[in-house]
């Protein structure tokens, strides 16, 4: 059997086992190990499988992940999310579907310090959904808006998924984080417009609430200041050259910790934030270690080069090929989590995309946006499961029905980024010019 044939068999086995429900990091590590052994022998294959995860994971850039994750969990356990939602409700509650619109902008604000989509969805399932249901909002809309709003953490800096993409393709973490800001804002605005349109068409979905006096609106803003301070600190320290992304994340975590302690955060809450950060970090690193072995196997099998050559040889315009690639991601996203999907596909897909002439930063935002879509598509829409788990009174079927309009909005948003790449690249080009 040729090396290429071994690669195809290994890839097929991996997909079958993943679809069967076996954890991605386990499958990737085992298939990668046996594949390397089959191609280069036991001694060399086992040796490489043992050393590659260590040699790659000591990469300094990876240390940014626990810092960004820690910021989000401290913000949540420090009680900063309630202040964020209260301010958004006061300022946006007066529009049709105002509480749902407020939830979108509040999740976007929390995403700016969280970087974890599922954590954002879990937090606002507790914070926003009760308010919406108390005011007579349709539960499908309430659940859908929180599940969709949580996905904004994939784009709005600091994003853990963007960091992982940068590390895999060896692009600048700082540039990618910057590039995600404007697309994240655009996504939030499109979500808000969708909600307003839905509630104008069907007012029973969600009514506007009375606008409070200006004094009350202004009084709600100071509670949001820590969020914006952390974002400002991270951006300034990175792009002024005074800190690396990891150092900027550490400074941001320190700032949010000081604020949380000043607001009365106790040791049990801090302990919980640290434990949840550790759990999520270990999960991500386990995925990275397993997939790195599989990626090395793909390299020996020559699959990335063959796929790139096949893609570039197709008799279609590059934009059509790109749409086909994104459709492939949409299908995979029905069965895989976002991080695992990126880790498994990028080593093969990325060389082909670059060969088509696309910008790697632009493609990073596009593919991460696709990961957002995958977080809300059945049967494995993780954010939908999180919302249903936190709110058992809302069946999973209702969550998926509530999320469908937001899926359409995401498709429109991706089309917008495909048609106008400058939306993605404008801010990085401005800073780097």
C-alpha positions, 0 to 999 in steps of 0.5 A, a space after each residue: 500500500 502506498 503512503 498516500 493510500 495509507 493516508 486516505 485509510 487513516 483519514 477515513 478511519 479518523 472520520 468514522 471514529 469521530 462520527 461514532 462518538 470517540 473523543 477527537 484527541 484520542 482518535 487523532 493520537 492513535 490514528 496518527 501513531 499507527 499511521 506513522 508506524 505504517 509509513 516509517 516503521 515502529 522505532 521512528 514512528 513511535 519516537 516522533 509521536 512521542 516527541 512532536 507534542 512536547 516540542 510543539 506545545 512548548 511554543 511560547 505563543 500557546 501560553 496566551 490561551 490560559 490567560 485569555 480563558 482566565 480573564 473570562 472566568 474571573 469576569 463571570 465569577 466576579 459578577 461583572 456580567 450582570 452589570 454588563 447586561 443591565 447597562 445593555 438593557 437600559 440602553 437598548 431595551 426600548 427597541 422591538 425585541 429590546 431585551 434580546 438585542 441587549 443580550 446580543 450586545 451584552 454577550 459581545 461585551 463579555 466575549 471581549 474578555 472571555 474568548 470562550 463561546 460555550 462559557 459565554 452561552 452558559 453565563 447569559 443563559 443564567 443572566 439574560 434568559 430569565 429577564 426575557 421570559 419574565 417579560 413575555 418573550 418567546 422562549 425559542 427566541 430567548 434561547 436562540 439569541 443567547 446561543 447565537 450571542 455566545 458564538 461572538 466569542 469566537 471572533 471578538 478579541 481575545 479569541 481562543 480559536 483565533 489563537 489556535 488558528 494563528 499557531 497552526 498556520 504560523 501567522 501573527 497572533 496579534 494581527 489575527 486578534 485585531 482582524 477579528 474585532 470588526 467582523 465580530 462587531 458586524 456579526 453582532 449588528 446583523 444579529 441585532 437587526 435580525 431580532 428587530 426585524 423579527 419582532 416588528 414582523 411578529 410583535 408577540 416574540 418580544 416587546 420593547 420595554 420602557 426606556 428608563 430616564 437618562 440618569 438611570 442609563 448613565 448610572 449603569 455605565 460605570 459597571 461596564 468600565 472594567 470590561 472596556 479597560 481590560 480590552 483597552 489594556 490588551 489592545 494597547 499593550 500588544 500594538 504599542 509593542 510594550 507586550 506580547 499577546 501572552 503578556 497582554 493577556 496576563 496584564 488583562 487577567 491581573 486587571 480583571 482580578 483586581 476589579 473582581 476583588 474590589 467588587 467583593 470576590 471571595 476565595 471560593 469564587 476565585 478557586 472555581 474560576 481557576 479550576 474551570 480555567 485549568 479544565 478548559 486549558 487541559 482540554 484544549 491542550 489535549 486536543 492539540 497534542 493528539 492532533 499534532 501527531 495526526 498532522 505529522 502522519 498526514 505530512 508523511 502521507 503527502 495528503 496536504 500537497 495532493 489536496 492542494 494540487 487537486 484544489 488548484 487544478 479544479 476548473 472553477 473560479 477561486 470563489 466557487 472553490 472557497 464556497 465548496 470548502 466552506 460547505 465542507 466545514 459546515 458538514 463537518 461542524 455538524 459532528 465535530 467541535 470547532 477546535 477539533 475541526 480546525 486542528 484536523 482540517 487546516 493542515 490539509 486545507 490551508 495550503 490549498 487556500 493559500 495556493 488559490 491566492 487568498 490572504 491567510 488573515 482573511 481566511 482565518 476570520 472566515 474559517 473561524 466564523 464558520 466555526 461559529 456557525 458549527 456551534 449552533 448547527 444540529 446535531 452537535 451545536 455545543 452552544 445549543 446543548 449548553 443553553 438547554 443544560 443550563 435552562 432545562 425548562 427549554 427543550 433542546 428542540 426549541 433551542 434549535 428552532 430558535 437558532 435557525 434565523 441566526 444561522 441564516 444571519 451567519 450565512 449572510 455575514 459570511 457572504 458579506 466577508 467573501 464579497 468585501 474582504 476589506 471588512 476583515 483586513 481594514 483594521 490590520 492594514 491600518 495598524 500595520 501601515 
